[in-house]
Amino acid sequence: MKYLAVCILSAAGIVATTSVGFAQYQIPSWSLLEAEQIAGRQIFRDHCASCHTPKSGARVVLGPSLAGVVGRPAGTAAGFPYSDALKKSGLVWTEDNLHKWIADSTRMVPNTLMPHVSISDPAEQIYLLTYLGTLKVPATR
């Protein structure tokens, strides 16, 4: 049996070494995609949730629901009074267009009504896009 040496550092600074058989030790599984989604959810909470909801069919307060936003034509979510500029933009919220929008919405669509603080960090943009991709509209029967 192969062994893995494990060092344990206690609060007192004492180091102990022990051996653990590989057959008995399992490395926890994790997913990079899941980590990006979790980071994106936090970015959404910090930057978007004051105006947008991630839930489909939720009451519109300041901005439209972002459920199902990926792939949706811009300015078409029901129950929200979009600016004429956004409704006439012809945009579809592809990942590329959402990336540009997150970076600078007013440059992408001048005269939009969204008071957006741009997210300039490329990693945060990716995390947010990954999270937005998880927001689906439930299938109707």
C-alpha positions in Angstrom: 0.0 0.0 0.0 1.3 3.5 -0.8 1.4 6.1 2.0 1.0 9.8 2.0 2.9 11.8 4.7 0.6 14.4 6.3 2.0 17.2 8.4 -0.3 18.7 11.0 0.5 22.2 12.4 -1.2 22.9 15.7 -2.1 26.3 17.1 0.9 26.0 19.4 3.2 25.5 16.5 3.9 21.8 17.1 4.3 19.8 14.0 3.3 16.1 13.9 3.8 13.8 11.0 1.6 10.8 10.3 1.1 8.4 7.5 -2.3 7.9 5.8 -2.9 5.1 3.3 -4.0 6.3 -0.1 -6.8 3.8 0.0 -8.2 5.5 3.1 -7.7 9.1 2.0 -10.0 10.8 -0.4 -9.3 14.2 -1.9 -12.5 16.3 -1.8 -13.9 16.8 -5.3 -14.4 20.3 -6.5 -15.4 21.9 -9.7 -13.8 25.0 -11.3 -17.2 25.8 -12.9 -19.0 25.6 -9.5 -16.3 27.8 -8.0 -16.9 30.4 -10.7 -20.6 30.2 -10.3 -20.3 30.8 -6.5 -18.0 33.8 -7.1 -20.4 35.1 -9.7 -23.3 34.8 -7.4 -21.5 37.0 -4.8 -20.6 39.5 -7.5 -24.2 39.6 -8.5 -25.2 40.2 -4.9 -22.7 43.0 -4.6 -23.3 44.8 -7.9 -26.6 43.7 -9.4 -29.1 42.5 -6.7 -30.1 46.0 -5.5 -31.9 46.4 -8.9 -32.3 42.9 -10.4 -33.6 39.6 -9.2 -32.3 36.2 -10.3 -35.7 34.7 -10.1 -38.2 34.3 -13.0 -41.6 35.9 -12.4 -40.5 38.0 -9.5 -41.9 41.5 -9.0 -39.9 44.1 -10.9 -38.6 46.9 -8.6 -35.8 48.8 -10.4 -34.6 46.4 -13.1 -35.9 43.4 -14.9 -35.3 39.8 -13.8 -32.1 38.4 -15.1 -33.5 34.8 -15.2 -33.0 33.5 -18.7 -31.0 36.6 -19.7 -28.4 34.6 -21.7 -29.8 34.3 -25.2 -32.7 36.7 -24.7 -33.2 39.7 -27.0 -32.4 43.0 -25.2 -35.3 45.0 -23.9 -37.8 42.2 -24.1 -38.3 40.9 -20.5 -42.0 41.3 -19.6 -43.1 44.0 -17.2 -40.2 46.4 -17.5 -40.2 49.8 -19.2 -37.0 49.7 -21.2 -35.4 52.7 -22.8 -36.1 53.2 -26.5 -32.3 52.9 -27.0 -32.2 49.4 -25.6 -35.4 48.2 -27.2 -34.1 49.4 -30.6 -30.5 48.2 -30.2 -31.2 44.8 -31.8 -28.9 43.2 -29.3 -29.3 39.6 -28.1 -27.7 38.9 -24.8 -25.0 36.5 -26.0 -22.1 35.9 -23.6 -20.0 38.3 -25.7 -22.6 41.1 -25.6 -23.2 40.6 -21.8 -19.4 40.8 -21.3 -19.3 44.1 -23.1 -22.4 45.3 -21.2 -21.0 44.4 -17.9 -17.8 46.3 -18.7 -19.5 49.5 -19.9 -23.3 49.5 -20.6 -23.5 53.2 -21.5 -20.8 52.9 -24.1 -22.4 49.9 -25.6 -25.9 51.4 -25.7 -25.8 55.2 -25.4 -28.9 56.6 -23.7 -29.7 53.4 -21.8 -31.5 54.0 -18.5 -29.5 51.5 -16.6 -27.4 53.4 -13.9 -24.6 50.8 -14.1 -21.3 50.8 -12.3 -19.0 49.0 -14.7 -17.2 45.9 -13.5 -13.7 46.3 -14.9 -12.0 43.2 -13.5 -11.9 40.6 -16.2 -12.1 37.7 -13.7 -15.2 39.2 -12.0 -16.8 39.6 -15.4 -16.2 35.9 -16.2 -17.6 34.9 -12.8 -20.7 37.0 -13.2 -21.3 35.7 -16.7 -20.9 32.1 -15.5 -23.5 32.8 -12.8 -25.9 34.5 -15.2 -25.7 31.4 -17.3 -27.2 29.4 -14.4 -30.3 31.7 -14.2 -32.9 29.8 -16.2 -36.6 30.5 -16.8 -38.6 27.5 -15.6 -40.2 25.5 -18.3 -44.0 26.1 -18.7 -46.4 23.3 -19.0 
